[in-house]
Every structure is written in structure tokens, then in C-alpha cells.
Amino acid sequence: MHIAVLVTNTDESDFAQAWPKDGEKFPAMMRKVRPDWSFEVFLVKDGEFPASLEAFDGVMITGSPHSVNSGDAWVTRLFALIREIAAARLPMFGACFGHQAIAMALGGRVGKNPGGWVHGLVDMQYRDGSSLALYASHSEQVTALPEGAEVIASGPGCDVAGFVIGDHVKTTQYHPEMEPDFIAALTDYVADDLGEEVTLKARESFARQADMGPYAERIARFFEGKSA
């Protein structure tokens, strides 16, 4: 498999510079379960887009603190590319901002979380009764699905924690690529934005770790056409 990774993370702070970037995190996550896969990274947030999709077996769209409702030129261009990918039925996975961007580009809506920030380790509950623990950090969420989308999972304060469209689109509102040490440091860094209650709850949630490996396996199987 050769996968395009579309990086949307606009954080260029000193904090961000001290950690691996999303163009490293997503391939590292997938190599835990598919070490022979290859990845090509595009900084779409800087206007760097693939010239063609023909070389790729699938596309991953990363998370970002940026809002999909910004109207920025690169976001509009990303929406157009998402529609192109969907029309070609090329397997496409989106996390957090990527999840929201896919929804918006294909006709859905994204708005503020009714209860404010969701941050920390949360249990993603699948409609089939299974669950996985993933790290969350979002103040916006999908509020209306695009046509043909099916909700497959929900989470705390988030009815649309993941959706699929056919066998070629899969998303999650959460951050499967985040490692425990990163989310702990991020929590300290954004504590003032989160507020005392959310920060405390997040820190308490870190007594457990996220199910990165099992979720990466689900993503891999999606790209392989074995399961959504």
C-alpha cells in the first residue's frame, strides 16, 4: 500500500516544534500494524497538494487546531480534493479535522460542541457494541452528516464520533495517532483554554492508554477493503 498523508495541522508553536509532526505520527501509527506500507506526505495547510491521485492506494487526512469553517483558501481547495477522492472511490480516512473536512466537503455541517471542549482519553462506542479508547481534543464536531453517510460510533458529548460512506470513506473525531506522552504534554500546554474542570478530568483519564494498535488495525483493514 502507498498512502498519501494530507497534513492539515497549522500549529507551528514552540510546543509543536518539540514533537514529531503529523506527517510522521500517522505513518508511525500505521507501521505498527503494516510495517511494509509506504507514505507520501503533503502539507496541504501550506498549499502543498498532490498533483495526481493515481499513484496512491488511499488517502489519510490529519487533525488540526484550525477550523473547517474558516473559509481559508487551502481549506476550500482541500474540500475540492476530498470531493475528487470520493468520486474516484479511492479509500479515504480522516481524523478530527480530517473527519470534519470530509463531512463538510460532501455536504454535511460542523459546529461548536454543545458542552464545550472534549479532551482526554474517551471510549469510542461502536454501534455493534464494541468500544475502543482513543484520545480526544476538539471544540467542534459534525452536526449533520453528508448524504449516504452512516454513523458507526459515538463518544462523550459527540454523537458522530465516526462515520462511513460505502466502503471508501472512514472517519473518526478522535486522534488515534497521539502517543500518551504527547497528549499529557498537550493537556498542560492548553490547560488555560480547556479550563480547570476539563483539564483535571483529562489528566485523570490518562490512568489508561489509548488503543492505538487495535484502531490502526481497523484503519489498515479499511484500506485493504476487508472491513470498515
QUIFEN-V967998 format. One record per backbone hydrogen bond with DSSP energy under -0.5 kcal/mol. NH is the residue of the N-H (numbers start at 1). CO is the residue of the C=O. Records with the same first field share a line. If there is no record, write none. Layout:
BEGIN
NH = CO  CO
END
This chain:
BEGIN
3 = 1  38
4 = 58
5 = 40
6 = 4  60
7 = 5  42
8 = 6
10 = 8
12 = 10
17 = 13
18 = 14  15
19 = 16
24 = 21
25 = 21
26 = 22
28 = 24
29 = 25
30 = 26
31 = 27
32 = 28  29
33 = 30
34 = 30
37 = 34
38 = 1
40 = 3
42 = 5
44 = 42
45 = 7
46 = 43
47 = 44
48 = 43
49 = 47
56 = 53
57 = 2
58 = 2
59 = 91
60 = 4
61 = 93
62 = 6
70 = 67
76 = 72
77 = 73
78 = 74
79 = 75
80 = 76
81 = 77
82 = 78
83 = 79
84 = 80
85 = 81
86 = 82
87 = 83
88 = 84
89 = 85  86
90 = 85
92 = 168
93 = 59
94 = 170
95 = 61
96 = 172
98 = 62  95
100 = 96
101 = 97
102 = 98
103 = 99
104 = 100
105 = 101
106 = 102
107 = 104
108 = 103
109 = 144
111 = 141
113 = 139
116 = 113
118 = 138
119 = 117
120 = 136
122 = 134
124 = 122  132
125 = 123  154
126 = 124  130
127 = 152
129 = 126
132 = 124
134 = 122  132
135 = 175
136 = 120
138 = 118
141 = 111
143 = 109
144 = 109
147 = 106
149 = 146
150 = 164
152 = 162
153 = 162
154 = 125
155 = 158
158 = 155
161 = 153  159
162 = 153
164 = 150
165 = 169
166 = 148
168 = 165
169 = 165
170 = 92
171 = 163
172 = 94
173 = 161
175 = 135
176 = 174
178 = 175
183 = 179
184 = 180
185 = 181
186 = 182
187 = 183
188 = 184
189 = 185
190 = 186
191 = 188
193 = 190
194 = 190
195 = 191
199 = 195
200 = 196
201 = 197
202 = 198
203 = 199
204 = 200
205 = 201
206 = 202  203
207 = 204
208 = 205
211 = 133
212 = 210
215 = 211
216 = 212
217 = 213
218 = 214
219 = 215
220 = 216
221 = 217
222 = 218
223 = 219
224 = 220
225 = 222
226 = 221
227 = 221
END
